[in-house]
Amino acid sequence: MIVTTAELFRCAYGKYAIGAYNINNMEQTLGLFRGCAQGEAPFIIQISRGARKYADKRMLEAMIRAAEAIYPESIFAVHLDHGDEETCYDCIDSGFYSSVMIDASHHPFEENVAITRRVVERAHAKGVSVEAELGMLGGVEEDIKVEEGHSCLTDPEQAKEFVERTGCDSLACAIGTSHGAYKFKGRQSIHFDVLEAIFQRLPGFPLVMHGSSSVPQEEVRRINAAGGKLDPSACGVDENEYLPAARLGVTKINIDTDGRLVWTRVHREYLRDHPEDFDFRGAGRIYMAEYANFIAHKSEKLGCAKQLESVRKSILAQRGGNA
């Protein structure tokens, strides 16, 4: 069942966070649905502009609809990740996406407000939720690159004004996380002081945490042992910080890099251990199982595992009993 992110957030707020995972191909899609079925968790499928270029938007929609038919009990939102204004409108008008993110955070504040407001008006007219962003995360992910010196944390007072003026349904905040595998230097952590200040000014409003992969050291070690050349100092967000963030209003946590690490580890190890094999399905089968286990584990850490039936009842009640 495809639902909006706003519907999911009403279920999760203050209790747990929903995992948001990017997909690009069949193996990721099936692994994601399988993992959420294992963990009995709702989830958010994220489609980036890069994925739409790589696989074509029609192929991505077909894969998601097929996976939904295979896993009919699943509950999820279909979300555009880091969209520009033009792509947001395309997704809103498609009738498939239930949520879009307009990322105008690289513009000055007033321009960010104006762009976001236009997208909100178009989306809400069609029942689509809107995520916006204020502040800028550092790091690299697909075509998004922000140098460390240009990243900036979200200003809590600006966040309140931004939400009030734009009417967005959720806000991605820059609170110390970053995109890509090289997240923190030393023992730096999420800026909970900034998050709490935003929470105090926007009580009851859903917040979003981008760049929240944990970059497990074991994955990095195994990739490098199989011929990879990742920086061994790469690290990410402590999984044990997910739930404390959820209690401060974070309802959506984006996790992409970790899934790429699982893919890289599985394929490097398989090709190393099976040099005679040219059937790519062997590695693909292993990846889907490993990714499913990874997703089920993340659902536990996010607190959304075993929440599927509760979410179903809540959303049906929100909709007046209509699926």
Protein Blocks (a to p, Z undefined) as FASTA:
>chain_A
ZZdfklmmmmmgokaccdddddfbfklmmmmmmmmmmnopacdddddfklmmmnopklmm
mmmmmmmmmmmmbccddddehiafklmmmmmmnomagbdcddfklpcfklmmmmmmmmmm
mmmmnopacdddedjdedjehjbccdfklgccddfklmmmmmmmnopabdcddehiaedj
blbgcjbdcdfklmmmmmmmmghiacddehiagkiaklmmmmmmnopacdfkbccddfkl
mmmmmmnopabdcdfklmmmmmmmmmmmmmmmmmmbccfklmmmmmmmmmmmmmmmmmmm
nopgoklmmmmmmmmmmnnopZZ
